[in-house]
Amino acid sequence: MNLDDANRLDAADPLRSLRELFTLPEGVTYLDGNSLGALPKATPPRIAKAVEVEWGQGLIKSWNTAGWIDLPQRLGDRLAPWLGARPGEVLVADSTSVNLYKVLHAALQLQQGQRRVVVSERSNFPTDNYIAQSVVRAHGGELILVETPEDIPPLLDERCAVLMLTHVNYRSGRMHDMALLTRWAHQAGALAVWDLAHSAGAVPIDLLGAAADFAIGCGYKYLNGGPGAPSFVWMHPRHAGQVWQPLTGWLGHANPFDFDSEYQPAPGIQQYQCGTPAVLAMTGLETALDVFDAAQKLGGIKALRNKSLALTEAFIGAVEERVPGAVIATPRDAAMRGSQVSFGLPRGTDGYAVMQALIARGVIGDFRAGDPELLRFGFAPLYNGFADVVRAADAIADIVTTKSWDAPEFTSRSKVT
Ligand SMILES: *Cc1c(COP(=O)(O)O)cnc(C)c1O
């Protein structure tokens, strides 16, 4: 595929008009929407209105008149169909790490001390495993980390309380079969907690169909809510009223404005709210969800998934063809692939420096340390196209074959990688 072929495919793409809803800098090929989604054009004026009109003029009245107080539920209801959940089951609040803490505690409580082992993957995003370490300490339990997904089934035994997995692995882009693993966990008497950070807005999700127990996910990746946008949390309705999530703040109370001295949990997912919502951050996420409404009219998640798979497949092919020594770490089997492609480079090639050299040329992906080191490229079907695939593959090939990465301005490291 060359740039002409790519431009033809982009011109025929039924989702092409969605790219126009985003601000993308001239000359930049942005392939890091799995880390920080791009800015919807409607977001700056909408946040400005929230600041100047709702806050500036409306002051405290805006909790009611601008609907600030309902943002966590309103956004949850709008996200629900993208998660295979129903309105009233999803809440938007806090960060992914904090929501994981809440649901993991709740899941262990449901096991009533009969089972205390949490099973996850060593390659899970570190914050998930760090949070799990704290939660198992509090419950006198144990976190067991497997090296590969194939090691999971033997650990689903009478000691296993919770299977905690990230649906799409942040490094490899490998996607788990949520329904199958949830079923295996349930057959063993364990509960299933799913992190949808790299799934929501990019791949089809069916939480109710899978009969999962709890789920959380991120608002600033494929959902484009903006840096630090709040996270979402879901609990299967069968668990409503069965447990207390541990962060028992006033807005998770059944009647917060009674200012009662005794905590009484709100029913259902509402209890997962802790304190006051971050209104400006929520407003960013709410505006980003308008783009998903537009995507819904053009075929919804099915159309997004088809495009995402076509983009990642084209990129895998282009990298294999053009980049000497590249070892693809992402499954070629579409059913096992999220919306990103990662690959390693031969020993002696500094992947970090390659990424810095790429960024200097306007191609933005990211680098993930570890063994192997990986270059990672996220394909956001809302705004990426086939021309992005070709531009990125050509630039990587040139940097690797000419070794132009081997220069001091590319090899020295900054704080956020
Ligand atoms: C991005 C990501 C997070 C982010 O957590 P924060 O609390 O928002 O920093 C958590 N888990 C996974 C799997 C992620 O990919």
The ligand as an SDF file (V2000), in Angstrom:
LIG
                    3D

 15 15  0  0  0  0  0  0  0  0999 V2000
   -4.5870    3.7950   31.2120 C   0  0  0  0  0  0  0  0  0  0  0  0
   -4.8550    2.7180   32.1870 C   0  0  0  0  0  0  0  0  0  0  0  0
   -5.1330    3.0240   33.5160 C   0  0  0  0  0  0  0  0  0  0  0  0
   -5.0820    4.4520   33.9740 C   0  0  0  0  0  0  0  0  0  0  0  0
   -5.3580    4.6250   35.3010 O   0  0  0  0  0  0  0  0  0  0  0  0
   -5.4560    6.0860   35.9090 P   0  0  0  0  0  0  0  0  0  0  0  0
   -5.9880    5.8820   37.2470 O   0  0  0  0  0  0  0  0  0  0  0  0
   -6.3360    6.8850   35.0070 O   0  0  0  0  0  0  0  0  0  0  0  0
   -4.0840    6.6820   35.8890 O   0  0  0  0  0  0  0  0  0  0  0  0
   -5.4260    1.9800   34.3720 C   0  0  0  0  0  0  0  0  0  0  0  0
   -5.4410    0.7020   33.9430 N   0  0  0  0  0  0  0  0  0  0  0  0
   -5.1690    0.3750   32.6620 C   0  0  0  0  0  0  0  0  0  0  0  0
   -5.2020   -1.0370   32.2270 C   0  0  0  0  0  0  0  0  0  0  0  0
   -4.8580    1.3760   31.7520 C   0  0  0  0  0  0  0  0  0  0  0  0
   -4.5750    1.0540   30.4950 O   0  0  0  0  0  0  0  0  0  0  0  0
  1  2  1  0
  2  3  1  0
  2 14  2  0
  3  4  1  0
  3 10  2  0
  4  5  1  0
  5  6  1  0
  6  7  2  0
  6  8  1  0
  6  9  1  0
 10 11  1  0
 11 12  2  0
 12 13  1  0
 12 14  1  0
 14 15  1  0
M  END
$$$$
